Amino acid sequence: MNGSNTVKTEDLVPAELVARCRAALGEGGRMQFMYAWFPEGPMAPELRYVLHPGRARPPRIWRCRPGDVPPPSLASTAPLLSWYERETTDLCGVVFRDQPLPQSLVLLPGSRSDRPPLVPGPMAHLSYTPSPQDLPELAGTTPEDVQLLPFGPIRADVLESAQFAFLYAGEAILHYHPQLFFKHRGMEQRFEGLAPMLATVLAERVSGIGSVAHALAYCHAVEAAADCEVPRRATWLRVLLAELERIYNHLHYLGHLCHTTTLKVGEAQGKYLEESAKQINSRVSGSRLLRGLIMPGGLRREPQLAGLVAGLARLENEFQRYADRLAATTSHLDRLMTTGILGRQLAFDQGATGPVERASGLDRDSRRDQSYGAYAELPLSIAIGESCDAYARQQVRIAELFNSIAIIRAVLAGLPEGRLRTECRPPPRSEGLGWAETPRGTAYYAVHLDADGRLARVKIKSPSFSNWRVFPYTVHDSNMMDYAINEASFGLTVAGCAR
Amino acid sequence: MTLKATLPWTLFGLAQGRVTTRWRGKGTEPGQAAFLGMPRFDPNRCTDGCRECADACLPGAIRLVPGGDRERLSVDYGRCVVCQMCVEACPTGAFTPSNDWAFGSGTREDLVWTRAATSPQGVALKREIRRVFGRSFHIRHVDAGSCNGCESELQALNNPYYNLHRLGVFFTASPRFADLLLVTGPVTYAMRGPLLEAFEAMPEPRFVMAAGTCAVSGGTNGGGYACGNGLENVLPVDMYLPGCPPNPPAIIHALLMLLQRVPQRVRGGQLDSRGSSAGEPYA
């Protein structure tokens, strides 16, 4: 399905890494993520780097065994890799030479683990004594004018737990530091030892509002490992589920964005439309978050499609009126325009993905560029923004929402007959890479199976891990009044980031 | 904002009409058509030596336990994540899909299936609770490591469809003003401290609700190096609500139950079917 045969794996020695990374970037490539695992026991980590050599080309994997010498950090060459390296240090115990910011990332300051949790062996024991964050010294200001506002981890309203530190003077934010890993659940480790089929239930629960896309990326990886071909009908229905997920997420996004610009009726309408979409989900799948249908090899059962055409037509009609109203509301638009500028180069260097990246002018969407499932046969159009601000991020999502409805309509019109699933049993010691475009950007799953055909290592690269890394760059030197709007315009989830 | 800017939205909102649904309180709330709740269990259909359902249950809600001369199945809905895997794995139809979602329970034991399920004669109203909190009940929500699925449904409570405010229930920012600590997630090592601090900051009398299967028992995500098993051994719980995630009317039902405004419907892992059509698919 993912063209598993086209993902090339290449062995590199540590000394080559920096030069090869530089060369790949020079040729228009892009690093995606890296991780470590232990195929030869706890003393011999193996590093994997996943990159795209260029647009519309299949991903490539670099495999590297560092041996006794610490591998070089690539953070100065491809900055987005910095977080992955720090996570690998925290969880796998691999230290990188010349990592510019060697502090722990995923394990909070003040936590101690008796052993790196993802190294094979007994369960790690974590202890934790809260300790203050490392905040930068601010130069060039009179210290007494700068105030520290710590916020969280329990925040007002019904929100995910995360802690933010603002260093500010008056209305101006000088520095912003998010601590996003209070919710780290060790999800990757929870996959280990499970049968690939059953672990789909877990993949649906990594990021609840991305259940479909996470299950898809996971199943793509398992299917790549098993080298199995999913029946056409299932690939079409998977697209339908994935686009239903995009619809309810984007509607929530717009409702929440209106909340931050204090457009009360706009908020109510956005959240009402989200509720309508979730009720459609429930009729289609039995789950308001569209869980419980996707499995490796296809789908578990037929979704209920009766009434979906009419339901979508009504939703589209109401959404059109809502979008028109938003487009005519200057008080709302004024708050979005020029807020939270994310330049194109910055978006690329730090690894922005999804609508955030596209709103900064980067024309990339895995549904088209590393096409999977039935997307190549469907009327997919990729929305690109130019203004790099909160307004562009809103506009990209509005355009995507209309396109999702059009795609679902095309699925229903041309849905092929046939089987729903095929046998999918990845052989022992096999591995696979899978991806899917969530409403927030590209999610990747890398799976490795052990000698018994059970999961030995699952790496999850979630889009919010990427976009949370980018987000603070748009907050430094902005102002307090715009913060909530800017954060809402990114549409982030902590659960996906912290895992 | 000028009138010119606000008037179109006012008219737009008025033109939408009222979308809030009536709260019937009988598990037949509108908008939940085809929603799959906890699978129903009928042990009479089990065959000896079969363990297909237990093998297909990731969170361990279905287990084989020694009982008499042979093993029997133990079904704990406090661990169920409604993935429906047991329904598909069972060769004899002992597990069947249902609309049963009103699984809020004041006791952990009532989420475990027992043969001797008895219908309650209605919960005795504690007038004091109703008098004090009946129309003004304030919730402090704490995410202790959820997947954000529960938050998605909690946020839906304030959409115009459910409009929680009309029932006199509100979310509040400060634990000092809160009557209920509503917890989601399996409780990560880092959220345990802040969670306990929030509880300590609340004035008495105070209630605790474990919302979602993770908070009830850990679910699929609990355990491991970073998580506990929900509120077990962390806080005293007044209301358990499994579900993955619980749908908004299930949350409303559990909240009203806490306020003695509706009776508990689950006993011995089964819904009391009197006065409701739960289980029959909604038209």
Interface residues (C-beta under 8 A of the other chain):
Chain A: L108 S111 S113 P117 M123 A124 H125 L126 S127 Y128 P130 P153 I154 A156 D157 V158 L159 E160 S161 F181 F182 K183 H184 R185 G186 M187 Q189 R190 L194 L198 A199 V201 L202 E204 R205 V206 S207 G208 I209 S211 H252 G255 L263 K264 V265 G266 A268 Q269 K271 Y272 E274 E275 K278 Q279 S282 R283 G286 S287 R288 L289 R291 G292 R300 R301 Q304 R321 R325 A328 T329 T330 S331 T493 V494 A495 G496
Chain B: M1 A5 P8 W9 T10 F12 G13 Q16 V19 G31 Q32 A33 A34 F35 L36 A56 L58 V81 V82 C83 Q84 M85 E88 P97 R140 H141 V142 D143 A144 G145 S146 C147 N148 G149 C150 E151 S152 E153 L154 Q155 A156 N158 N159 P160 Y161 Y162 F171 A173 G185 P186 T188 Y189 A190 M191 G193 P194 A198 G219 T220 N221 G223 G224 Y225 A226 C227 C244 P245 N247
